[in-house]
């Protein structure tokens, strides 16, 4: 990726179904059309369903169990525009988000 614009790995976690649609809309509005979406479960859901010995601890955790992780590699400028937009969403619809620098990319044109 020697002459390409700086790219970043974007990781977003939409914590509910209500927060997923605005995140996808924001991605498309920012020009980020390539992403992978993974179904995920938080630690609270795992404790409740697979570790009954910690049932008391599960009562302290939120009830929401499903989330979606969105992964994308995109140019830094598009991700910055996306993050500015997502930061304006109401708190309950705002995803958890993180970016990391990418040294090289194979199979994508940015």
SULRAPE-V752126 format. One record per run of one state. SS is the DSSP state (H for helix, E for strand, L for the rest). FROM is the first residue (numbers start at 0). TO is the last residue. If there is no record, write none. Layout:
ss:SS from:FROM to:TO
ss:SS from:FROM to:TO
//
This chain:
ss:L from:0 to:5
ss:E from:6 to:13
ss:L from:14 to:15
ss:H from:16 to:28
ss:L from:29 to:34
ss:E from:35 to:40
ss:L from:41 to:41
ss:H from:42 to:49
ss:L from:50 to:50
ss:H from:51 to:57
ss:L from:58 to:64
ss:E from:65 to:74
ss:H from:75 to:86
ss:L from:87 to:89
ss:H from:90 to:92
ss:L from:93 to:94
ss:E from:95 to:100
ss:L from:101 to:109
//
